[in-house]
Amino acid sequence: MMDREQFIRFLEDFAPKNLAEDWDNVGFLLGKREGELKRVYICLDVDAYSVDAAIEEGCDFILSHHPFIFKGMKSVTGENVSGKKVLSLIENRISVFSMHTNFDSVEKGMADLLAEILGWRKEGVMEEVSVSPSGKTEGIGFFTHLDKALSCKELAEYVKEKCKLPYIEYFDGGRKIRKLAVCPGSGRSFLSTLPVDVDAYISGDFGHHDAIDSMEKGLSLINAGHYGLEHFFVPYMQSLICRQFPEIEIVQEKTRFPGKIL
């Protein structure tokens, strides 16, 4: 076991709250900071499956990427899904900590992790947030150039293989791809501000009209899915915590893509 407060401070220092977007809700969201910590459950989303699994595994702490509490809650009762989760966590003395856009922006966070998985070199961020103590620009997403120009289909195949995706969707803008923009998670909000020399944009949660408008401009879109580009958070944080705190038991949620394609 170890001190819960010490573990929380480590998470807060690793991905500082000031790096999060203004609309986000990150940090220690449920429970008491004091006391001992024994077992941590790491997941992307704190859904009913994750809560039940954490209880079954005897965990007393959940670390998630997506915020456990995001929109306002006017009541906490057993009459709705959100209320049931909160009550179950409290009844089983499980705390919850979430690191979302602060993890996306921080050095050695989501953008750096995805760039490493894809074997690409970061050449600047899509939205600058801060400068790290080492002097590197921190922010959302990244730009890169391919060593060899690819077709949209070839790029989609590469991303699917590297990210170990069960499926991927691509929209071909019609030109060879050399310069890329990449945003883990949901990147629709950056579509209108992409530099004109970007040949393809890789992200998740693109809509039909996003694709049609982009292709008319010659911009290819690779829809790798919100979960598809962020599920690496779980094994990454498991490895980081094990190195830093070998005395903590870690339960890593198995990869489970929420969507299925027939």
Secondary structure as UniProt FT lines:
FT   STRAND          2..3
FT   HELIX           4..14
FT   HELIX           17..19
FT   TURN            22..23
FT   STRAND          27..30
FT   STRAND          36..37
FT   STRAND          39..43
FT   HELIX           48..56
FT   TURN            57..58
FT   STRAND          61..64
FT   TURN            78..79
FT   HELIX           81..91
FT   TURN            92..93
FT   STRAND          95..98
FT   HELIX           101..105
FT   TURN            107..108
FT   HELIX           110..118
FT   STRAND          127..131
FT   TURN            133..134
FT   STRAND          137..140
FT   STRAND          142..150
FT   HELIX           152..162
FT   TURN            163..164
FT   STRAND          169..171
FT   STRAND          177..186
FT   HELIX           188..193
FT   TURN            196..197
FT   STRAND          200..204
FT   HELIX           208..216
FT   TURN            217..218
FT   STRAND          220..223
FT   TURN            226..232
FT   HELIX           233..244
FT   TURN            246..247
FT   STRAND          249..252
//
